[in-house]
Amino acid sequence: MTMNEQIQKTALELIPLYAQEEADLPDRPLWQHPEIEQVTEALRILSDVLFPGRHIPEPADFQNFFVHQLENAVEFLQVETEKALPFRWMGAADLHEKNPPIDNLREASVEIINQFISTIPALRKLLIEDVKAAYQGDPAALSYAEVKLAYPGLVAITSHRIAHELYTLDVPLIPRMMNEWTHSRTGIDIHPGATIGKGFFIDHGTGVVIGETCHIGNNVKLYQGVTLGAKSFPLDEHGRPIKHIQRHPTVEDGVIVYANSTILGGNTVIGKGTVVAGNVFLMQSTPPGSRVTRAEDGVMVRTKAVFGHGLGI
């Protein structure tokens, strides 16, 4: 068989392996999906709005600078959101019922991005608190500029806060594309569904994983290798994972989780002010002010009432 004949034969064998139906099937080609390059360019532009000066010289007029940058971001996001919206109702029949098709995709995407742009000042306020938390939480940080220019944790939380707003507006695909692109750059994996309070700091960051239904309070600090994950995956009557239920932990205000610790489960609540030592595997809730350490036979939880305010580990 000649090379040309082999190519023709292979092409014919491939055609049945790519479904053409209008459904989100595993063998359907990715036609008309949001473009990764456009999504990440919008993310970069918005990051420049939230932290001006990283890539662009100081403008003569700040208002015109912000208007120009926001217009550029809107141009990218509106087009890609319009492409993404049909994916709301693809998949299982129950998702189709919850997310009926939209009659006017252009109009819907404009409304969504308009709502999203209105959240930018609030995101900026949150990120200022994140910068402060990193500077105050790391003695190696010698300036706020160092945090803003060099800390992967700030890159990750900036991307997350942008993606989370789109996630709450029920934009499919794009929030995950943003956060997975950031994951590949920083080694920090934060699902856009996770809710994270102000003053959040990830020190070092490599290998941190934060699941979709995590609830993280204010002034929480995580070190590298921390996982806030699911303990199990409940299945429906068809054997499929049940979506949008609480599967990941709640971490209350002022908690510190040291390196390589794993906390699992939707019913697990880490109480306010708790300190979790490194290399702990935890699937139980802790009272406020606890000190959680490893023990030979499992996990030891000590409370502030008994052991005082010191770390004690």
Secondary structure, DSSP 8 states (H G I E B T S, - for coil): --HHHHHHHHHHHHGGGS--SSS--TTS--TT---HHHHHHHHHHHHHHHSTTSSS---S-HHHHHHHHHHHHHHHHHHHHHHHGGGGS-SSHHHHHHS---S-HHHHHHHHHHHHHTTHHHHHHHHHHHHHHHHHH-TT---HHHHHHH-HHHHHHHHHHHHHHHHHTT--SHHHHHHHHHHHHHS-EE-TT-EE-SS-EEES-TT-EE-TT-EE-SS-EEETT-EEE-S---B-TTS-B--SS--S-EE-TT-EE-TT-EEE-TT-EE-TT-EE-TT-EE-S-B-TT-EEEEETTEEEEE-HHHH-SS---
